[in-house]
Every structure is written in C-alpha cells, then in structure tokens.
Amino acid sequence: RFDNIVKRAADRGVLVLMLLWREGSKNFVLDNFSSEMKQYFQELNPNKIFVIRHGHPTPFQCGWSHHQKFIIVDQRVAYVGGLDVCMGRFDTQAHELVDTKGEVWPGLDYYNPHLVRPQSLDNYLTSDSVDRSKVPRMPWHDVQVEVHGLAARDCVRNFVERWNHHKLVQYPTQDIPMVQLNPHIPRVLAQRQRGTCLVQVIRSIDKWSGHTRLERSIYGAYMRSIKAAEHYIYIENQYLASSLAGCGIENKVAQAILDKLREKIKAGAKFRVMLVLPQPEETGDGGLSILTWQYMTLNRGGSSLLEQLATEFPNVDLEQYVSVFFLRQYGFIDGTPVTEKVFVHSKLMIVDDRIAIVSSANFNDRSFLGDRDTELGVIVEDEDMVMAAMDHQKFEVGRWPRDLRMRLWQEHLDLDEKEMARATDPVCDEVYNGILLKRAKANTTIYETVFPSIPRNIHTTLQRFKDAGGLELPAKAVTDGKELRQIRGLLTMHPIGFLMDEEIIPWKISVVPWMTQ
C-alpha cells in the first residue's frame, strides 16, 4: 500500500512532499477526494508529510487540471508516465478481471466506473462499490519509466518550480517548506556510469500552473517525431482528439500523421500507423463528447483521417496503412464467462524503434497546448543502436525503444518465442498481417461470438445496440465460454464502425443505462 510506504518513510525521517490537483466545484468536475487525501496523508506524520492542493485560479477554467504523474526519490531518481497513484489503478500485465474474495483488489480498488463511481472514501478498503460476485473489474493498462541522471534532475527542477509557485500562491502564510535543487547532486551524477539513452524531459505548463511562460514541448516532440518517421508510428493513448475533427480543436498531431501517410502512399512505400485506443471510461455527456471527437478525428464527420485518405486514394487498402486496436480481457465468475475492456491509460508513441515518448499527456488540446493541463514526460533515443530490419531491409534501431515496443506487443499479443523473434521487424507483412491483424481479428471474432452485446461494427445505430442487449452491464455471454480459451493476448480490433449511422451528440443520445435515468 502506497500510504503505508509513505508513512514508514516519514517515520524514519524522510521529508515527503505531495502535489495534488485541487479540483474545482464538484458540480462541474470529477471529485478526486483531494481534500480528504490531503488530510489523511498529513495526519500520518504532520511533521514530515506536507501536501499542497492547487488548481486553476479562474472559476470558469476550474476543469484545467494538474495532470503530471511523477514520483521523485532523493532528487536522483524519477518515475514518469501515465500512472495515477490512486484506488482502482493497481494492475499487472495479466489484467485479471475477477477477485471474488478481495485478496488482490480490496474494497474500492475493485473498480468498474461503467457501473458506479465511488461517492465516498468511507471504509474504502472494506466496502465494495460493485458486486464482485457478479461484476468484473475494469483492468488498467499504463506505462511508467524510471529515469536517472540529468533527466531525473530536470524532473526535480519541474517539481521545485511547481511546489514553490503553488506554495506562494495557495498557502503564502502557512508553515510549509520551500524547496530547492540539491547543489551536490550534479557532482554525484558525474561520478556515476553514463547510460546509453538520450533522455529529454518534456512537459506542458504555463504561468497559472507553475512556470514563468508557456511551454508545450510534449506537443513539439510529437510533431517532430512524426515528421521524422520512416517506417511506422505506434501510439497508445486514452484519447484521440485533433484538428481533423473540427469542433475548434487546435492541435495538429493527427494532421501530421495524415501528411506522413499521404507522403508514403504517394511514394508506394510500406508504412504502418498503429493506434491502441479505448472507448471512454467517462460516463454521461463527457463520455459522449470524447467518443464524438475520437470518431470525428478518425473516421467520420467529413474531414477525418480515414475519410480524407479514402477520398484521395480510393484504390488503396487503407488497413495496410492504418490499424486501430482495442484491449479486452475475459474471466469467469462461478463458471459464468465475463468480459471487460482493458482501459488504455498509457500515453506513449514509438517511432521506427528509434524514438519513444512516454508521458502523462493525452492526445488532445488539454494536454498538448500547454496553457491548460500540466503534463510531464520524456522523449528517449538510445545511442546503443542494433541492426534490425524494416520490411526485411536492414535498419538500425535503438535498443531501448525497440525493447519497449516488444514488451508491449508480448503483453498484448501473447507472443511465443518464435513470434518474438519475427516481431523485431514490425512492418513486414508476415508480422503486421500475419500476427498483429490476424490475432486481433481472431480474438475479436471469439469475443463477439460469446458476448454479442459488446460494442461492434454492426451496431451502427443506438437501436441496434439496444436490441443486442448493449445497455446491459456486464455484457451477457450466450455460450459457456469454451471458445475464450482460444484467445491469445488482449488485442482486438477497435469497433470504429460503432454508431456509424447515429448522430452522436450528448444531449440527443444515451448509450449507457445510467444516462437514461
């Protein structure tokens, strides 16, 4: 338990400083219980644990959040990425759905936001929010990296900058310590063996959120990396909202991907864009808005990525250039098969096995533009280059970005030893079509056979989805589930045709039961 680790550290004299987003009015934004958490942690050791809550000073912009997710130890090591330290997020690469006895996920840690969100933290380790004898949990997929050296020091600098800003703005008269960079750390770092990775810390931050000026270096890193791509772009993200959707969205990351695809298609070159996306965790109008932007960026609305490509290249099989995936898991509760999405909460992009971006930034304006949510991440290139192949042609790649992609694919695809060896060439037909697409499609077919009410491409209208039982949660199995044993990994095809013939406008349509009540 994180709280126990923090208390033990504080009790042995370690200074613990925690930054929490102070959410605005609970009538407008999600209640993160930050006030309760501040009180709880400070009471564990009032002399060594200090907590600052900070939010946007303007009431009408209270939705902009502090979205950075990092932990720093002794100003020497930093952990950066998409992982929130909170109830419901602990998981392993197995992404198990069922824990009927509460041995792994006690109380509110057994979490399924599609059914209910916790309204209170009372007895949070003993009180369940869902009936675990009937309902599976929603697993979470996240990526976090451990950073050492001068890049870790830049993460420290980000923390020092924000802590002192928030302290002076939010608690000018309270007895909360100011912090500073340890001047002895650079000398220690210089004496340590240098690694092979070039690591640049990137972030989104502005004057309101802790800096002296606007910085949007995560956005810049995405744009530069996409423009540099030669063979493939692999993205995992919680959201997909870009300027192709219209709706006033400003970031042009999807436009950069479209430009790259146009360039490669016109040249007759093999190029793959692989997206791993969830459907929204959010419920109500907010969830529908996210779904709308995702689809309008991707494949509907008139100016989306796939629509523009289909118009310009009507004779090209676009699946050979763009594929969209979804993570799903199954389990059994008292012999009854159950399924749930594995919620993709990672925020990463890997390009050509040479560049890897891991951050807290979602694929949307809030994260990219800098003047809204704060974000933190790293862009990594490895000087330890190894000879590999792209479409059977020799190509030097960075060891660390390649190994990260391989670890993710092993988890998502359940690759055996021979497949792992083949998957070092991610763009060749034998891997892209013979493993990636083939396995995702096979898994999708099995899930749709056993659970026909899950979102599917044939559910092009809300009525069809309702008729299939799509509003019943959890999804009902129509077989005994023996077919599920044939599933390999978590990867399925994303149902990008879902509600294709429906006008998805939040105030006109409700696609989950509690929104109709």
KASULZI-V672081 format. One record per backbone hydrogen bond with DSSP energy under -1.0 kcal/mol. CO is the residue of the C=O (numbers start at 1). NH is the residue of the N-H. If there is no record, write none. Layout:
co=CO nh=NH
co=CO nh=NH
//
This chain:
co=1 nh=5
co=2 nh=6
co=3 nh=7
co=4 nh=8
co=5 nh=9
co=6 nh=10
co=7 nh=11
co=8 nh=12
co=9 nh=14
co=10 nh=13
co=16 nh=50
co=18 nh=52
co=20 nh=54
co=21 nh=23
co=25 nh=28
co=25 nh=29
co=33 nh=37
co=34 nh=38
co=35 nh=39
co=36 nh=40
co=37 nh=41
co=38 nh=42
co=39 nh=43
co=45 nh=48
co=45 nh=49
co=48 nh=16
co=50 nh=18
co=52 nh=20
co=54 nh=22
co=58 nh=61
co=59 nh=62
co=61 nh=64
co=65 nh=374
co=69 nh=81
co=71 nh=79
co=73 nh=76
co=73 nh=77
co=77 nh=73
co=78 nh=147
co=79 nh=71
co=80 nh=145
co=84 nh=86
co=86 nh=89
co=92 nh=95
co=97 nh=137
co=99 nh=102
co=106 nh=109
co=107 nh=110
co=109 nh=111
co=111 nh=138
co=112 nh=115
co=112 nh=116
co=121 nh=124
co=123 nh=126
co=123 nh=127
co=124 nh=108
co=130 nh=132
co=131 nh=134
co=131 nh=135
co=139 nh=343
co=141 nh=345
co=143 nh=82
co=145 nh=80
co=147 nh=78
co=149 nh=153
co=150 nh=154
co=151 nh=155
co=152 nh=156
co=153 nh=157
co=154 nh=158
co=155 nh=159
co=156 nh=160
co=157 nh=161
co=158 nh=162
co=159 nh=163
co=160 nh=164
co=161 nh=165
co=162 nh=166
co=163 nh=167
co=164 nh=168
co=165 nh=169
co=166 nh=170
co=167 nh=171
co=174 nh=176
co=182 nh=185
co=184 nh=188
co=185 nh=189
co=186 nh=190
co=189 nh=192
co=196 nh=383
co=198 nh=381
co=200 nh=379
co=202 nh=377
co=203 nh=217
co=203 nh=218
co=204 nh=375
co=205 nh=215
co=206 nh=211
co=215 nh=205
co=216 nh=220
co=217 nh=221
co=218 nh=222
co=219 nh=223
co=220 nh=224
co=221 nh=225
co=222 nh=226
co=223 nh=227
co=224 nh=228
co=226 nh=229
co=231 nh=272
co=232 nh=352
co=233 nh=274
co=234 nh=350
co=235 nh=276
co=236 nh=348
co=242 nh=245
co=243 nh=246
co=246 nh=249
co=251 nh=243
co=252 nh=256
co=253 nh=257
co=254 nh=258
co=255 nh=259
co=256 nh=260
co=257 nh=261
co=258 nh=262
co=259 nh=263
co=260 nh=264
co=261 nh=265
co=262 nh=266
co=263 nh=267
co=264 nh=269
co=265 nh=268
co=272 nh=233
co=273 nh=323
co=274 nh=235
co=275 nh=325
co=276 nh=237
co=284 nh=288
co=285 nh=289
co=286 nh=290
co=287 nh=291
co=288 nh=292
co=289 nh=293
co=290 nh=294
co=291 nh=295
co=292 nh=296
co=293 nh=297
co=294 nh=298
co=295 nh=299
co=295 nh=300
co=297 nh=305
co=298 nh=306
co=304 nh=308
co=305 nh=309
co=306 nh=310
co=307 nh=311
co=308 nh=312
co=309 nh=313
co=313 nh=316
co=316 nh=318
co=317 nh=320
co=318 nh=321
co=318 nh=322
co=321 nh=273
co=323 nh=275
co=324 nh=494
co=325 nh=277
co=326 nh=492
co=327 nh=342
co=329 nh=340
co=331 nh=338
co=333 nh=336
co=336 nh=333
co=338 nh=331
co=340 nh=329
co=343 nh=141
co=347 nh=359
co=348 nh=236
co=349 nh=357
co=350 nh=234
co=351 nh=354
co=351 nh=355
co=353 nh=398
co=355 nh=351
co=356 nh=380
co=357 nh=349
co=358 nh=378
co=362 nh=364
co=363 nh=241
co=364 nh=368
co=365 nh=369
co=366 nh=373
co=374 nh=67
co=375 nh=204
co=376 nh=360
co=377 nh=202
co=378 nh=358
co=379 nh=200
co=380 nh=356
co=381 nh=198
co=383 nh=385
co=384 nh=399
co=386 nh=397
co=388 nh=395
co=390 nh=393
co=393 nh=390
co=395 nh=388
co=397 nh=386
co=398 nh=402
co=399 nh=403
co=400 nh=404
co=401 nh=405
co=402 nh=406
co=403 nh=407
co=404 nh=408
co=405 nh=409
co=406 nh=410
co=407 nh=411
co=408 nh=412
co=409 nh=413
co=410 nh=414
co=412 nh=490
co=412 nh=491
co=416 nh=420
co=417 nh=421
co=418 nh=422
co=419 nh=423
co=422 nh=425
co=428 nh=432
co=429 nh=433
co=429 nh=434
co=431 nh=435
co=431 nh=436
co=432 nh=437
co=433 nh=438
co=435 nh=439
co=436 nh=440
co=437 nh=441
co=438 nh=442
co=439 nh=443
co=440 nh=444
co=441 nh=445
co=442 nh=446
co=443 nh=447
co=444 nh=448
co=445 nh=449
co=446 nh=450
co=447 nh=451
co=450 nh=478
co=451 nh=454
co=456 nh=459
co=458 nh=460
co=459 nh=499
co=460 nh=501
co=461 nh=465
co=462 nh=466
co=463 nh=467
co=464 nh=468
co=465 nh=470
co=466 nh=469
co=469 nh=472
co=481 nh=484
co=482 nh=485
co=483 nh=486
co=484 nh=487
co=490 nh=328
co=492 nh=326
co=494 nh=496
co=495 nh=498
co=497 nh=500
co=499 nh=502
co=502 nh=504
co=503 nh=505
co=505 nh=508
co=505 nh=509
co=512 nh=515
co=513 nh=516
//
